[in-house]
């Protein structure tokens, strides 16, 4: 009986190992399929936008004209989009992180300002390195929130507040919403994506209009400081 039980255990472990390998193989195949679709559908279009903006900037300088800040922002955003898309494709083809984090926040804010959105950034608490997942999520939340302000809030101003505690990072992005832009009637994919990121880390997200006008996105991300 002992030998039979031992053989049964070995058989169960082998079945579980094969099932795990099959699941990993299917997941990898799906990641590769998505990577191919993203490459074929987006990389070319974004590259064309970047090249066209670069040509327009070059011609303006060649004629001795001032280059519109919005055009510069388009060129820089195109280059950044290509970089991030390549990083994302790399993630889909491997197991590494996407390399985006709050260390790139200054560049994100600079591009938003160049596109015509006044942005202020305030950091309180003891600033420190974050776990990679929280760092990436924090950057993406700010990125999506500022993108929504640009798209939907009209001629608004935005403020970004990061507050560090030993246990968490809070992110708050406000806009005054005094322009003529309108918010989408339902929850957009950007907000859905933010909620998914925050929920995956065990955090909380609140997003909605403020009583005094404007819109607020507030996220709480668990991010325990290393002991």
N, C-alpha and C positions, 0 to 999 in steps of 0.2 A: 504493500500500500504506500509505504514511504517513497519507493522508487517511482511508482505511478504518479503520486502527487507532485514529485519533483519534475517529472517529465511534463506534466500538465502545466506547471508554472513556466517552464522554459518555452512551451508552445505558446502560452498566452503572451509572454514577453516578445516573442518573435512576431506574433500577429500584430501587437501594438507597434513594434518598431517599423514593420512594413506599412502600417496605416499612416504613421507619422511621416515616413518618407514619401508616400504617395500624396499626402496633403501638402507637404512642402513643395513637391514637384508641381502640383496643380497651381499652387499659389504663385510660384515663380513663373510658370507659363502665362498666367494671367497678368502678372506685372510686366512681362516682356511685351505682351499684346498691347497693354495700355501705353507702354513706352513708345511702341511703334506708331500707334494712333496719334499720340501727342506730337511726335516728331513730324509725321506726315502732314498733320492738320494745322499746326501752329508755328513751327520753327520757320518755315518759308515766309509766311505772312508777316511775322514779327520782324524778320530780317529785312524784308522789303520796306517796311515802315521806317526802320532804323536807317537804311541806306538813303531813302528819299529825304528824310529829315537832314541827314548829313550833307547831302548834295545841296539842299536849300540853304543850310548854314554856310557852306563853302561859297556859294554864289553870292550870298548877301555880303560876306566879307570881301570877296573879290571886287564887288561894285562899291565898296567903301560904305556900305549901309550898316546901320545898327541891327544886330540880330535880335529878333523878338525873344524875350525870355521864355515864352511858351514854346517856341520852336526848339530852343535849347533843352527845355524840359522833355519834349517829345524824344529828342535824340538820346538823352541820357536815360529816359525811362525805357526806350527800346533796347539799349545796350544792357540795362539791368534786367529786363524781361528775358532777353536771350540767355544771360548768365544764369538766372534762376531756373529757366526751363531746362537748360543743360544739366544743372545740378539736380533738378527733379528727375530727369531721365536717368541720371546716374544712380539716384536712390532706388528707382524702380528696378534697375538692373543689378542692384547690390543690396547690402543690408546697412549701409551707412546713413548718417543723418544728412539733412539737406544743406547744412552750413549757413542757414539764415538765423540771425539772432540780433539782440539789442546792440551789439557792436556796430551794426549797420544802420542804427536809428538816425544818426546825423545825416547820412546820405539820403535816407528816405524823406526826412523833414526838408532838406535842401531842395529836393526835387519838387515836393509839394509847394514850397514857397515860390520856386521858379515858375510853376504852373499857375500862380496867382492866388494861392491859398495862404493867408497869414497863419502861421502856426507858432505857438509857444510851447516849450517843454520845461516841466518842473520835475525835479527828482528829490524826494525826501527819504529819510531813513538812511541806513548804512548800505550804500550801494556795494554789490558784491557779485561775483560770478554765480550764475544760476545753473541748475541741472539742464542738460542740452534740450530735453523735451519742453521744459518750461520756457527756456530762452527763445526757442523757435516759435512757440505758441504766442509769447508776448509780442514778438516782432510782427507776426502775422495779424494779430488782433489790431495793433496800432495801424498797420498798413491798410487793412480792410476798412477800419473806421475812417481814416483820412480819405480813402478812395470814395467812400460813401458821402462824405461831406462835399467833396469836389463834384460828385455827380448830382446830388440831390438837394443841397442846401443853398444853392445860389451863391450870392456874394457874401459868404459867411467867413467868420474867423474861427479857428479851432485851437483848442488847448489840450495838451497831453500831460497827464500827471502820473508819474510812477512812484509808488511808495513801497519801500522795502521794510519788512519785518523779519525777525529770525525764522519765522515759520512760513511766510508767504510773500507774494508780490501782488500788489493791487495796481490795476491799470484803469485809468479813467480818461476818456476822450470826449470832450464837450465841443459843441459848436453853438453859435448864437442864432443861427437859422433866420437871419433877417433878410435873406435874398428872396428871389422869386422861384427858386427850385422847389420841387415837390418830392416827397418820399414815396417809394413804391407802396402800393396799397396793401400788399401782403409781405410776409417775411421773405426777403431775398435770399439767394444762395449764399451771399457773403455772410449774413447773420447766421444762417444754418451752419456754415462751416466753422464760424467762431464758436458756436455752442458745442459743436462736436469736439473741437480741440479742447475746450475748457472741460467738458464732461469727461473726456478721456483721461484727464489728469486729476479728476476728482475735485474740480473747482466749481465756481459759480459765475454766471454771466447775467447781467441785466442790461437791456437795451430798450430805449423808448424815448418819446418826446418829453421835454421838461415843461413844468407848469408855467415857467416864465418865457418859454419859447426856446427853440433849438432842440437839439437831440443829444442824448448821452449814452455812451457805451461804457459799462463798468464791469471789469472782470477781476476775480480773485483766484490766483493760481497758487496752489501749495508749492512751496519751494524752500524746504528746510535748509538752513545754513549748515555746512559741514561741521561736525563737532571736532 
